[in-house]
Amino acid sequence: MARLFRESRRDSSHSSSSNGFLPPAAAASSSSALPSPFPDLGVPLTAADLREAAYEVLVAASRTTGGKPLTYIPQSASGAAAPASPASSASSVSSASLQRSLTSAAASKMKKALGLRSSASSKGVGSPGSGGKAAGPPRRPATVGELMRVQMRVSEPADARIRRGLLRIAASQLGRRAESMVLPLEFLQQFKASDFPDPQEYEAWRSRNLKLLEAGLLLHPLVPLNKSDSSAQRLRQIIRGAYDRPLETGKNSESMQSLRTSVMSLAGRSHDGTSDGCHWADGFPLNLHLYQMLVEACFDNDEGTVVDEIDEVMELLKKTWVILGINEMLHNLCFTWALFNHFVMSGQVDIELLSAAENQLAEVAKDAKTTKDPNYCKVLSSTLSSIMGWTEKRLLAYHETFNTSNIESMQGIVSIGVSAARVLVEDISHEYRRRRKEETDVARSRVETYIRSSLRTAFAQRMEEADSKRSSRNPTPVLSILAKDIGDLAIKEKKLYSPILKTWHPLASGVAVATLHSCYRNELKQFVAGLTELTPDTVQVLKSADKLEKDLVNIAVEDSVDSDDGGKSLIREMPPYEAENAIANLVKVWIKERVDRLKGWVDRNLKQETWNPGANRENFAPSSVEMLRVIGETLDAFFELPIPMHPALLPDLTTGLDRSLQLYVSKAKSGCGTRNSFMPQLPPLTRCEVGSKLLFKKKEKPQNLQVRVSQNGTTNGNDPLGLPQLCVRLNTLQYVRGELENLEKKIKTCLRNVESAQADITDGLDIKFELCQAACQEGIQQICETTAYKVTFYDLGHVLWDTLYIGDTATNRVEVLLRELDPVLETISGMVHNKVRNRAITALMKATFDGFLLVLLAGGPLRAFTRQDSQIIEDDFRALRDLYLADGDGLPEELVDKASSQVKNVLPLFRADSESLIERFKRMMVESNRSASKNRLPLPPTTGHWSPNEPNTVLRVLCYRSDETATKFLKKTYNLPKKI
């Protein structure tokens, strides 16, 4: 089908200027006539030549016998003898013949059928002479014959000469019908140079008749010629010779006789071999060129409208059909073309002519279904292709062609274009016949093509206009300008054009907006592909695209409510722009850049952080304040982005900030170590040497517990793990944790204020910096424990390991440790934030209780305890508890009891006698080890979970029991040494 339309447009664009007829009104028309759709004749016959020849055929067919009015005889009376004298002609004028007198502009049946209005009054028409000037004042033609002469621009002298020639022919060939004569030959026989006012007019007349003979008998005969036809060869030679040596006309010369012989021989041929008349003007396409000249007489020379006497004119035209080989189908086709052509020449303002052409085309469509005559199909295709070519040139860009001032003509132009296309496809296209007809809706297909082509053209124009609109005064991005223009274009399409186009395509608006959607999508796709960062222009374009898309989709949905598929096919044709996704991706890139920048900042600044307690009154690190300031600025910048999806992208930002805060907290606690970093390595088990005092020289450092210290451990004032610095770290984590709630409140406030927020946007919204919260909780716990165990086992190690209960238990009691702990507690109480102060002191309390218990159970061979020492130990334990209770001003008693429960449970073992301890140990070992017996006990592992019910704990009490029973048991059972 597409090939057919391409060929039709190509054929319609090809025309011959020499043979194209020019209607009478063309000179005064505001628009040029269309090229003739009929094939070229191949001889240089002008429009005036064809018009005069057509007039001769008309007069002959109507049996003209008078000098002035035209008298014509109906076809049923054509066998009657023609009048032989002017007297008889005058008689026929006065008789009740078919000569019509034009007295008024009566209502025309044909005009009514075509939908044309009759003129209010007839207007005078001048009778142009041979020089083209009117003879006297304009007057109204008195008869149809007079009207035809005027309409066909035949001068009165020429008309008289034609009538005179026909009288001579009739006188010499009585009873011979016009269709049995070759008029050019007969006129050449009748007239000579003296019958013309000047030699030039005669020469032109003679040349025209010879060309007519050449066209009708040699180039376009009704019956195709044989190459060997001698008559054709002779006629061709005679015509060529006549150009070199003028042919003697007006007499029975030898040359004329030779011409007559050849012409009659060729004109007498017929398809069935019978000689039923002369065929000189009925060959295709000469007959169409001549008949079209007659059809043009139906249109007023000055106004281009159909004459009121169209009924009488048509009766005359029908009389020429037998000579020209015209039938009803060819007449309908020629008249359709003439109506359409005159509409074009009217400047497309005479809507009545367009409507009449449309009505006449309906008759052509009926005819096309009844015949497959190759000549008819050829001229039908050419004519309709020309009509369709003209309409499509306007409809394929109807936004340029039609506006509010001429929109009324669009309906008719679409209708006639679609009708022409339907005939071309359904009645001429072989491709269409081979396919199921129901598969192709020609009208819908063509209209859809018009819509898509016109909208693409309009889009391209709007694109150029948008580019020209952008300037320093109007910095709006081109695609934003374009989006608004396309939105306006879609509304115009819906209101102005779609109501017309819906006649043939129910989804006209939908197809239009789908086309615009696709065009803009192509531009937007290129724009998005080149984006690397989020800028105000970028956001503006993407927001404009999003709005445009919603508007276009709404139109498509509204237009397809009643369609079979509910508009699904149209919506599938409009894949989302995903402008929000493009914005989201750019914002995610923006977020990643900010988060990465923040992480880099954390790395750089924490390397320079000294955790100096004098940096501020609150005793937290300045870097934490700066970090939270940067995070606040990042949030402000995020909510200032002119994007419509802050709520949707907020989780990406908060997650990134949460991880950055987590990184800060992790690095703040890193390098501090853990409680295990300061826990001592337990010495090997030994037994006491009974009967001697455990004395050592003061110069000798006792070989006791070895403490694992972090590599960062130093004792100078800049120690990053000093007690004040650890307190600053602890405060910093507490400060960060406390500020998280403020950040969450800030986010909710900003969220309510953004342009895209809904009233209840924050209802039920749970914004939590969970990673940072967990990291702070863990970090605070870790630093509390680290601080406590560092102070206990490292800072106070010289008291705990080198003094407490060394040698004489009663001499080296816990008071020394208590004195050392006082300033530590004062430092913690004075520096640490009140919300974590008790946690820090609690951790210190647990560490001192652990240290106290380790001295009792793993203090090394320089310590030994008797049963009597248990009272001293218990008193020291109570003093240690009282330190943290602080007479009710310290930690809650329940908390102290819980932390000291392990020590409290173990101390009764020091009061028990060695025999009961040994029996207790053996029983537990047998119960926990199936292979064990009281005579053979394995060494219990050290678990570190000290308990009176744990074998290793009981064993250690025995190791530090200074009596013979315990020592012998340990020697016998495990062969433990007395010294390390």
Summary of the structure (lengths in Angstrom):
residues: 980
radius of gyration: 58.8
end to end distance: 108.3
largest distance: 183.9
contacts: 3152
relative contact order: 0.05
helix: 62%
strand: 2%
